[in-house]
Amino acid sequence: MGNTGIRVSEIGFGSGDNAGLLVKAEPKEQIKAIERALELGINYFDTSPDYGKGLAEINIGKAMREIGFRPVIATKVEIMPDELDHIADAVVESVEDSLKRLQLDHVDIVQIHNPPSIETDTTVPGWIHVGLDDYLGAEGALEGLERLRRAGKTRFFGFANEDADAEAVLTLLETQEFHMLNVWYDLLNPTAGLPTPDGLDVQHDYGQFLIRAHELGVGTAVIRPLAGGVLTDHAVNGGGRHQLAGGGLTRNADMYQAMVQRALPFSFLSRKGQTLSEAAYRFILQDETVTTVLGGFSELAHLEEAVGCSGADALNDEDMARLDMVWRSNVGKWDQEEQFISGL
């Protein structure tokens, strides 16, 4: 994991609402999945008080007690709008509450869940975007993280980057105060690791900051490798959400269908001996700047499939060339009158 000395598995265990296993599944199913993950070599568990409003942390804590294991654990802090005048204190308080739910005296990594931006923005939906001054200034997020480290409640810290401003991310990286980043990097938006293809329109261009993180010895954990579950054979063939799946794509059926439409042009990656989701994992794992990929699992089969991609070959040159064509076509053209035209 960068320059930390921690070694983590190529596949990590994500515990968010989107997949839902560690939030909604029965306790025996959660234990079974965690035991199988450990058997398969997974040693990195990513959680947050935001996942299931604390349930994911509680369930991981119970499982650790029952099974008797202690993996590498990362949890997070969400800074709320009414905490902007006392961020450092809020960071410490949040982690202390997380430790109680996890039944631990410390975690390995604490990350700020709020995306970095140049200026703090409380108007965006979801997590507020926290500006550089609130990250780095007096009584800011970094000060809170440092207090936790001095108190022995975390070893390392970092931040998440969903919808983050690339310039702000690079500024934080250059401080060399952070050790582990969560990074949005998938077939639908490859800009954290690859140059933005001509013609590809993405909501957020992440400016290849995976490369700079790697150069600085900062670990990286890729989030949403299957784009919330749409980069799967099940989804592109008309399947709905898993019964345990939550998050925005479950609450908003139109959003889910729109995401599936964007995933359809990647269906060519599904063939005998390879599913679309396996190809999506392999695309990320072939990037040497990536430390670990956080799989979101709703059932054991999802876990098994993800781990099976660890150590697999990179995508071949033909597949990469076709991916480039899909990206340059702005992930295809779909409307009521015409089918996808990609030049393939």
N, C-alpha and C positions, 0 to 999 in steps of 0.2 A: 504494500500500500504506500506507494511513493517512497519517501525517505524515512518513514516512521519505524521501520523494522517489523511491522506487523505483516504477516502473510495471510492473505484471504483467498478463498476459493474463487474460481472464475465465474461461477454462478452464485449469487447471493439470494437470500430468502426475503422477498419483500412482503410486508404485512399490511398493505393498504386496503382500503375499502373496495377499490376497483375490482380486485380478484375475490377478496372477501373471506378466504379460508380462515385466517386467524382472527376474524371479526365475527363471522356469522355461523361457522360450522360448529357441530357438536364437539364438546371437549375431547371425546375419544378420537374423533377424526383429526382434530388438531394435533393431538399427541402422536397419532400414527404418522401423520405427514412429517412432523418434526423429527421423529425417530428415523424415518426413511431418508430424510434430507441429510441427517448426520451420517447414516450408513453410506450415503453416496458421496460424502466428502464436503458437503456444504458447512462452512464454519462462520459465515457472515450473515447476520440478521439485522435488517433495517426496519425501524419502527418509528412511531411518532405519537404524541398524545392526540393528534388530530384523527388518527385512524380508529374509527369506531368510538370516538370520544373517550379514548383511553382504554378501550377494550383490548386492542391488540397488545398493548404493553402488559395489561393484566394477564392475558392469556399466555404470553411468552414467559412471564414470571412464574405462573403456575406450572407450565411445562418444564421449565428449568428445574424447579423443585422436584417434580414428580420423576423426571427422567434422570436427573443428576448430571446435567451438562452445563457448561459455561462457554458459549461461543463468543466471537467478537460481536459486540452489539453497538449499533449506532441509533441514537434517538435524536429528536429535533425539538426546536422551540419555535412556536409561532408568535411573533410580536403582534399584538392587537393595537388598534388605533388609540385606545385609551391608555396605552402603556408607553407611548412615544416620549413622555416626559420623564420616564424612569426605566429605560430599556434594560440597563445592566441588572437592576434589581429583579425585573420581570424574567430575565433569562435565568437567573439563579433560582428563583422560585419555581419556574416551570420545570427545570431539571430535577429539583428536589422532589417535586410531586411525581415526576416520571420514575425516579428511583424507588419511591414507595410502591408504585404499581408494579414495577419489575422485580421488587423484593431484592434489590441490589444496593451496595454502598457506592458503586461507581459504574459508569459505562466507559467504553473505549473511545467513543466519538460522540460529540454533540454538534449538530448542525443547525444553523438558522434556516428555518423552512421558507421564510419570505424571500422572494427573488430580489437580487440586488438591482438597483437602478441608480442613475446619477443623482436624482432628487427623490425624496420620499413621496409616494403617491398613494393616497388613501381612497382614491375614487375608482380604482380598478376592481373588477369582480374577483372574488376569491381572496387569497392572501394579499394584504397590502404590500406594495413594493417598497422596500426599505432603501433609502438613499445612502450614499457613501458617508456622509457626515454622521448618520445614525448608526452605521456599521462601525466606523472607526473613531468617532469623536469621543469626548469625555462622557462617561456614563453611558456609552453606547454598547452595541452588541458584543464587540470584541472585548471590552472591559468585563462584561458579564462572563464570557467564556473563560477569560484569564482567571477570574475569581474562582470559578469552578475547578480549574486545573490546580490552582494553588491549594484549594481545599481537598484535593484528591478525589474529586467527584467525576472527573473525566481526564483522559490522557491526551486526547487530540480533539481538534474541532474543524468545522468547515461550514459549508452552506449549500443550499439547493438552488437549482437554476431553471426551474420551469418558468418559461416566459420571461427570463431574465434579460437585462440589457448587456450585450456583449462587452461594451466598453467598461461598464461598471465591474463586470466579472474580471476582466483583465487587470483593472486597477487593484482589485482586492488580491488577485494572485500575486501581483508584483510586490505586495507587502511581505510576502513569504511568512505570513502569520497563520495561514490556513493549511490544513493537511488532507482534507477529503472533500471532494465536490460530488454532488449528485447532478447528473448531466442528462438532458433530453437529447437522445441520439437514436434515430430509427430510420427505416426506409422512407418514411414520409417526409422526414426532415433530417437530412444527413449533415447539416451545416456545422455541427459542433466538431466534426472530424474531417470533413472534405470541403474543398472549395465549392461555393455555391454554384451549381450548374447553371449555365446560361438558360434562361427561360423558366426556371423553377421559381415559383412564387410561394414564399413561406411567410407566415405571420411574424416569425422571429428568426433572424439570421444570427446564429451563434458564433460566427466568425472564427471557426476552427480553434476555439479556445482549449480543446482537448490537447492540442499540440503544445501550447504554452504551459499548461498544467504539467504535462509529462516532462518538459524541459526543466521545470522548476522542482521536480520531485514531489508533486502533489498527486495523491491518489484520486481516482475517478470511478464513480459508480453510475452506470447507465440506468436510468429509470425508463419505464414504459417501453421496453424493447419491442413489444408487439402493438404499440400505439393504442394502448388501452384494451387490447383484445381483438382489434379488427384485422390485424395481420395474421389471420389464421384461416385454414381451409373451412372451418365451421362458419366463420363470419362471411367470407366472400361467396360461399355457396348458399347463403340465405338464412343461416342460423341466427337465433336470437341470443340474448345475454344469458349467461349461466345463472342458475337460481341463487347462488351465493354472491354474484357480482353486484357491486354497488357503484357509487360515484356518479359523476355527471352523465356518463354515457348510458347509465341505467335510468336516471331520472329524466333524461331528455331523449326520447326515441328518435326525433328528427335529427339531432346531432349524431346519434349512433349511425343512422342510415347514411348521413352525409360522409361520415368517416369511412364507412364500408365502401362507399362509392370511390373514395380516394384510394382505398386499398386494392380495388379490383384490378388495376393495371399491373399489379405485382403478382397476379395469379400464375404467371408463366413459371415462377420459381417452384411451384408445386408440381411434382412429378413422381414417378415410381422411385421409391427410396428416399424421398425428401418431401416434407410438408412445407407449406408456406412459413409457418412459425419457426421451423428448424432453419430455414434459409435466413429468416430475419435475425435469429440469434447468431448464426454463423457470420452474417454481414458485420455485426458488431464485434464479435470475438476475434475476427481477423485483424482488427485494428490494435496494434501493439500499445497505443496510448491508453487503452481502456484497462482498468484494474479489475473490475468485476461488473457483472450484469445482474441487475436486480429483477429476478423473475417474479411475476405476480401469479399465484397459483390458486385455482378454485378447487382442484382435485389432484389426487396423486399422479394421474396421467400427465398433467401439465408439468409437474415437478420432474418426472422421469424424462420427459421429452427435452426439457431445458438442459438438464445435466448431461444428457446424451450428446449435446452439441459441444461440450467442453472438450477441447483437444481435436475437434473435427477439422477437416481441411477447409481452407478458405474457399469462397465462391470462385468458380472458374472464370477465365477471361471472357468467355462468351456471355455468361450471366452478368458480369460487371458492365460489359458493353451495352447489353440490353437495358440494364438499370439506368445507365447514363442517358439512353434514348428516352426512357420513360420520364426521367427527371426533366430533360430538355423540352419535352412536350407538356411541361407543367402537370405531370402525373395524369396525362390523358385528357381527352375532351369528352365529357358526358353531358348530354342534354336530351330533351324530349324527341329530337329529330335525328340524331346521328349516334352511331356507336363509337366506341373508343378508337381514335386514330393515332397511332404512335409511330408509324413508319416501320414497324417490325415486320 
